[in-house]
């Protein structure tokens, strides 16, 4: 009895110890980013910066807002990421529904091609994408990203939503079809409400993918009026020197929309809505 109790205590201590180390490993970069954004330059540009700031200042944020066009770049990112998410979720929902519920020749081929498209590195396509979008006259235009981003966000949405739609009992659709609903009405009134937690997860990650993307945004947007936030942050580094105050404060500002989105989406992340619906 005593030996079993000691074993449980030891296991609990090890478990919580590992969890605490993992938490520190995860939280520390965020803490350092926020801490650096409110530190004086004299505290940052030293060989061994202190773990805690002696003086808190918001000069970096004032400099970022009033002396740069970073907020306009954040707005560009917000527009591009929002429109991309809406477009990709719409296509992803329709595509995932067709590949899980409809029967037609080549369905398995389409499903396999989605996985291949999802696994393909985005860097492989940036040269042909650059040539294609430039030929359309969208060079140095943030809306060119609306053509590029769906090429890798739509496969992700379809791939993830297929598993969510497959988990929904088909008997619910049969009941709706018997009651006179067509396929689109069934999708809108039955499938989407039940799969809303999965759609919220996929939409959140799709927004994050478009928000954080850097390679295509760097290639397709060059002027300050068209740059996205990720490209604007990289512009604060010149050769071997970097304006760390601007970089850290910009990183904090850039992380807020995604953080707010994750918090807002938590209310939708509820599973088990359809349990008992076919009994």
TORBATOR-509757 format. One record per residue (C-alpha): residue in one letter; y negated, x, z negated; residue number from 1. Coordinates in Angstrom, 1 decimal. Example, Ala and Ser with C-alpha at 12.3 -4.5 7.8 and 13.67 -1.06 7.14 Angstrom:
BEGIN
code  c2  c1  c3  pos
a  4.5  12.3  -7.8  1
s  1.1  13.7  -7.1  2
***
This chain:
BEGIN
code  c2  c1  c3  pos
x  0.0  0.0  0.0  1
x  -2.4  2.8  -1.0  2
x  -1.5  4.8  2.1  3
x  -2.1  1.9  4.4  4
x  -5.4  1.2  2.8  5
x  -6.5  4.9  3.2  6
x  -5.4  4.8  6.9  7
x  -7.5  1.7  7.5  8
x  -10.5  3.3  5.8  9
x  -10.0  6.5  7.9  10
x  -9.7  4.5  11.1  11
x  -12.8  2.6  10.3  12
x  -14.8  5.7  9.5  13
x  -13.7  7.4  12.7  14
x  -14.5  4.3  14.7  15
x  -17.9  3.8  13.3  16
x  -18.6  7.5  13.5  17
x  -17.8  7.6  17.2  18
x  -19.9  4.4  17.8  19
x  -22.8  6.0  16.0  20
x  -22.6  9.1  18.1  21
x  -22.4  7.0  21.3  22
x  -25.4  5.0  20.2  23
x  -27.4  8.1  19.5  24
x  -26.3  9.6  22.8  25
x  -27.5  6.4  24.6  26
x  -30.7  5.7  22.7  27
x  -32.1  9.3  22.4  28
x  -33.3  9.6  26.0  29
x  -35.1  6.3  25.7  30
x  -36.6  7.4  22.4  31
x  -37.7  10.7  23.9  32
x  -39.3  8.9  26.9  33
x  -41.3  6.6  24.7  34
x  -42.2  9.4  22.2  35
x  -43.4  11.7  25.0  36
x  -45.5  8.9  26.5  37
x  -47.6  8.6  23.3  38
x  -47.7  12.4  22.5  39
x  -50.6  14.8  23.1  40
x  -50.2  17.3  25.9  41
x  -50.5  20.1  23.3  42
x  -47.3  18.7  21.7  43
x  -45.3  18.3  25.0  44
x  -46.1  21.6  26.7  45
x  -44.5  23.8  24.1  46
x  -41.2  25.7  24.1  47
x  -39.7  23.6  21.2  48
x  -41.4  20.2  21.0  49
x  -41.1  18.3  17.7  50
x  -38.7  15.5  17.3  51
x  -41.5  13.2  16.0  52
x  -45.1  13.0  17.2  53
x  -47.7  14.1  14.7  54
x  -50.4  12.1  16.6  55
x  -49.9  9.0  18.6  56
x  -52.2  8.5  21.6  57
x  -52.3  6.0  24.5  58
x  -54.4  8.3  26.7  59
x  -51.5  8.7  29.1  60
x  -51.3  4.9  29.7  61
x  -55.1  4.7  30.1  62
x  -54.9  7.5  32.7  63
x  -52.0  5.9  34.5  64
x  -53.7  2.5  34.7  65
x  -57.2  3.5  35.6  66
x  -56.8  6.8  37.5  67
x  -53.8  6.1  39.6  68
x  -52.5  3.3  41.9  69
x  -49.2  3.1  39.9  70
x  -49.6  -0.6  39.0  71
x  -49.9  -1.5  42.6  72
x  -46.6  0.4  43.2  73
x  -45.0  -1.5  40.4  74
x  -46.1  -4.7  42.2  75
x  -44.6  -3.5  45.4  76
x  -41.3  -2.8  43.7  77
x  -41.4  -6.2  42.0  78
x  -41.9  -8.0  45.3  79
x  -39.2  -6.0  47.1  80
x  -36.7  -6.3  44.3  81
x  -37.3  -10.1  43.8  82
x  -37.0  -11.0  47.5  83
x  -34.0  -8.7  48.0  84
x  -32.2  -10.4  45.0  85
x  -32.9  -13.9  46.4  86
x  -31.7  -13.0  49.9  87
x  -28.6  -11.1  48.7  88
x  -27.6  -13.8  46.2  89
x  -27.9  -16.5  48.9  90
x  -25.8  -14.5  51.4  91
x  -23.5  -13.4  48.6  92
x  -22.8  -16.9  47.3  93
x  -22.1  -18.3  50.7  94
x  -20.0  -15.3  51.8  95
x  -18.0  -15.3  48.6  96
x  -17.4  -19.0  48.8  97
x  -16.2  -18.8  52.4  98
x  -13.8  -15.9  51.6  99
x  -12.3  -17.6  48.5  100
x  -12.2  -21.3  49.5  101
x  -12.2  -21.6  53.3  102
x  -9.2  -20.8  55.5  103
x  -9.9  -19.2  58.8  104
x  -8.4  -16.3  60.9  105
x  -9.5  -12.9  59.7  106
x  -10.4  -13.9  56.2  107
x  -8.5  -11.0  54.6  108
x  -10.1  -8.6  57.1  109
x  -13.6  -9.7  56.2  110
x  -12.7  -9.4  52.5  111
x  -11.5  -5.9  53.0  112
x  -14.5  -4.9  55.0  113
x  -16.7  -6.1  52.2  114
x  -15.0  -3.6  49.8  115
x  -15.3  -0.8  52.4  116
x  -19.1  -1.6  52.9  117
x  -19.6  -1.6  49.1  118
x  -17.9  1.8  48.6  119
x  -19.7  3.5  51.5  120
x  -22.4  5.9  50.2  121
x  -25.9  4.7  51.0  122
x  -27.1  8.2  51.9  123
x  -24.7  8.2  54.9  124
x  -26.8  5.5  56.7  125
x  -30.4  6.6  56.0  126
x  -30.8  8.4  59.4  127
x  -29.7  5.5  61.6  128
x  -31.5  3.1  59.3  129
x  -34.7  5.1  59.6  130
x  -34.4  5.1  63.4  131
x  -33.6  1.4  63.5  132
x  -36.4  0.2  61.2  133
x  -39.0  2.6  62.8  134
x  -38.1  1.1  66.2  135
x  -39.0  -2.3  64.8  136
x  -42.4  -1.1  63.8  137
x  -41.9  -1.2  60.1  138
x  -42.5  2.4  59.2  139
x  -44.6  2.9  56.1  140
x  -44.1  -0.7  55.2  141
x  -42.5  -1.9  52.0  142
x  -41.0  -4.9  53.9  143
x  -38.8  -2.5  55.8  144
x  -36.9  -2.2  52.6  145
x  -36.0  -5.9  52.9  146
x  -34.0  -5.0  56.0  147
x  -32.3  -1.9  54.4  148
x  -31.5  -3.0  50.9  149
x  -29.2  -6.0  51.8  150
x  -26.9  -3.5  53.6  151
x  -25.6  -2.3  50.3  152
x  -26.7  -5.1  47.9  153
x  -25.0  -7.9  49.8  154
x  -21.5  -6.3  49.7  155
x  -21.9  -5.8  46.0  156
x  -22.9  -9.4  45.5  157
x  -20.0  -10.7  47.6  158
x  -17.5  -8.3  46.0  159
x  -18.4  -9.4  42.5  160
x  -18.8  -13.1  43.2  161
x  -15.4  -13.3  44.9  162
x  -13.7  -12.7  41.5  163
x  -15.9  -15.3  39.8  164
x  -15.2  -18.0  42.4  165
x  -11.5  -17.3  42.4  166
x  -11.4  -18.0  38.7  167
x  -12.7  -21.5  39.1  168
x  -10.0  -24.1  39.3  169
x  -9.7  -25.6  42.8  170
x  -8.9  -29.0  41.3  171
x  -12.6  -29.4  40.5  172
x  -13.5  -29.1  44.2  173
x  -10.7  -31.4  45.2  174
x  -12.0  -34.0  42.8  175
x  -15.5  -33.6  44.3  176
x  -14.2  -33.8  47.9  177
x  -12.3  -37.0  47.0  178
x  -15.4  -38.5  45.6  179
x  -17.2  -37.9  49.0  180
x  -18.9  -34.6  48.6  181
x  -19.0  -32.2  51.5  182
x  -18.5  -28.5  51.2  183
x  -22.2  -27.7  50.6  184
x  -22.6  -30.4  48.0  185
x  -19.4  -29.1  46.2  186
x  -20.8  -25.6  46.3  187
x  -24.2  -26.7  44.9  188
x  -23.1  -29.2  42.3  189
x  -19.8  -27.8  41.2  190
x  -19.3  -24.1  41.9  191
x  -22.7  -22.7  41.3  192
x  -23.3  -24.4  37.9  193
x  -19.9  -23.2  36.7  194
x  -20.3  -19.7  38.1  195
x  -23.9  -19.4  36.8  196
x  -23.0  -16.7  34.2  197
x  -21.4  -14.6  37.0  198
x  -24.3  -15.2  39.3  199
x  -26.8  -14.2  36.6  200
x  -24.9  -10.9  36.1  201
x  -24.7  -10.2  39.8  202
x  -28.4  -11.1  40.3  203
x  -29.5  -8.9  37.4  204
x  -27.6  -5.9  38.8  205
x  -28.8  -6.6  42.3  206
x  -32.4  -6.6  41.1  207
x  -31.7  -3.4  39.2  208
x  -30.2  -1.7  42.3  209
x  -33.2  -2.7  44.4  210
x  -35.7  -1.7  41.7  211
x  -34.2  1.7  41.0  212
x  -33.6  2.7  44.7  213
x  -35.3  5.9  45.6  214
x  -34.0  7.5  48.8  215
x  -34.8  4.7  51.3  216
x  -38.1  4.0  49.5  217
x  -39.1  7.6  49.8  218
x  -38.3  7.7  53.5  219
x  -39.8  4.4  54.6  220
x  -43.0  4.3  52.4  221
x  -45.5  7.2  52.4  222
x  -49.0  5.7  51.7  223
x  -50.1  4.7  48.2  224
x  -50.5  1.1  49.4  225
x  -46.8  0.8  50.3  226
x  -45.1  3.1  47.8  227
x  -42.7  1.6  45.3  228
x  -42.6  2.6  41.6  229
x  -39.8  5.1  41.9  230
x  -41.6  7.0  44.7  231
x  -44.9  6.8  42.8  232
x  -43.3  8.4  39.7  233
x  -42.0  11.3  41.8  234
x  -45.5  11.8  43.2  235
x  -46.6  13.0  39.7  236
x  -44.7  16.2  40.2  237
x  -46.3  18.9  42.3  238
x  -44.2  21.9  43.3  239
x  -43.2  23.6  40.0  240
x  -45.6  21.6  37.8  241
x  -45.4  18.1  36.5  242
x  -47.8  15.7  34.8  243
x  -45.3  14.7  32.1  244
x  -47.7  12.3  30.4  245
x  -48.0  10.2  33.5  246
x  -44.3  10.5  34.3  247
x  -43.2  9.4  30.9  248
x  -45.7  6.5  30.5  249
x  -44.9  5.4  34.1  250
x  -41.2  5.5  33.2  251
x  -41.8  3.2  30.2  252
x  -43.8  0.8  32.3  253
x  -41.2  0.9  35.1  254
x  -38.4  0.0  32.6  255
x  -40.1  -3.1  31.2  256
x  -39.4  -5.6  34.0  257
x  -35.7  -4.8  34.1  258
x  -35.5  -4.9  30.3  259
x  -37.2  -8.3  30.3  260
x  -34.9  -9.5  33.0  261
x  -31.8  -8.5  31.0  262
x  -33.1  -10.2  27.9  263
x  -33.9  -13.4  29.8  264
x  -30.5  -13.4  31.5  265
x  -28.7  -13.3  28.2  266
x  -29.0  -17.0  27.8  267
x  -27.0  -17.5  31.0  268
x  -24.2  -15.1  30.2  269
x  -22.0  -17.8  28.6  270
x  -18.4  -17.9  29.7  271
x  -15.8  -20.7  29.4  272
x  -18.0  -23.5  30.7  273
x  -15.2  -25.1  32.6  274
x  -12.5  -24.8  30.0  275
x  -10.8  -28.1  29.6  276
x  -12.5  -29.6  32.7  277
x  -9.2  -30.2  34.5  278
x  -7.1  -31.5  31.6  279
***
